[in-house]
Amino acid sequence: MATTKFRPCIDLHEGKVKQIVGGTLDDEGAVENFVSEKAPSWYAEKFGEDDLRGGHVIKLGPGNDAAAREALGAWRGGLQIGGGITLENAAEWLEAGASEVIVTSWLFDEAGNFLEDRLAALVGEIGAEKIVLDLSCRQVGEGWKVAMNRWQTITEMAIDLETVGHLAKSCGEFLIHAADVEGQCGGVDVPLVNLLGEWEGCAITYAGGVRGLGDLELINEASGGRLDATVGSALDLFGGSGVSYKQLLSWNQG
């Protein structure tokens, strides 16, 4: 049986490595849990030394391009890049060292309607295997809908197995933040994990609310090991006290 793997993340805000409370990000800033004194390249080099593949660099708003290039350059081919990715710049970010590009907001219009032709154009430009679709979502009623524009705008797209199955033809994997619990170290969105764990296709990385090894065990059990997971604010590398980086390396090594 597959086992849930820890995947690293480097979240960039105003050019620095930070951990923020996901749902608070807007033009005025964000509620910050942690601001690192270390450069983005320090984290990238560490993850590279430990061969932690499948992690991502996320640009949270403007002013992060130089920091992102620094991280990607420190471990070429080892990290995905997300935040402001479009048809016009996707190939450029791959050339800068990203293994794949992560796309969300550009695939929707301002009202939150999905633009299928844009995804098709991106597939034609760089290939589906180089695309990670970010279906980060917020709870709406009994279900979830994809949230774009730094998780502030709810789109028309519901998160369910039918949606995931349809989109899987146009990407190599998915990244799904539970935006309502992101950055709060308050536990994972268990119903969402249960739903995503029913998917048996390409890889899905879940993010949001992981407090420590107990939550990784929960994700592993609830998904049959089919979901991978990121750990942000709880991790000692990001000022957290819930779990150490060494513990997560040991987890990945079984």
Secondary structure, DSSP 8 states (H G I E B T S, - for coil): -----EE-EEEEETTEEEEE-GGG-BTTB--EEEE-SS-HHHHHHHHHHTT-TTEEEEE-SSS-HHHHHHHHHHTTTSEEEESS--TTTHHHHHHTT-SSEEE-GGGB-TT--B-HHHHHHHHHHH-GGGEEEE--EEEETTEEEEEETTTTEEEEEE-SHHHHHHHGGG-SEEEEEBTTTTTS-S---HHHHHHHTT--SSEEEEES---SHHHHHHHHHHHTT-EEEE--TTBGGGT-SSB-HHHHHHHHT-
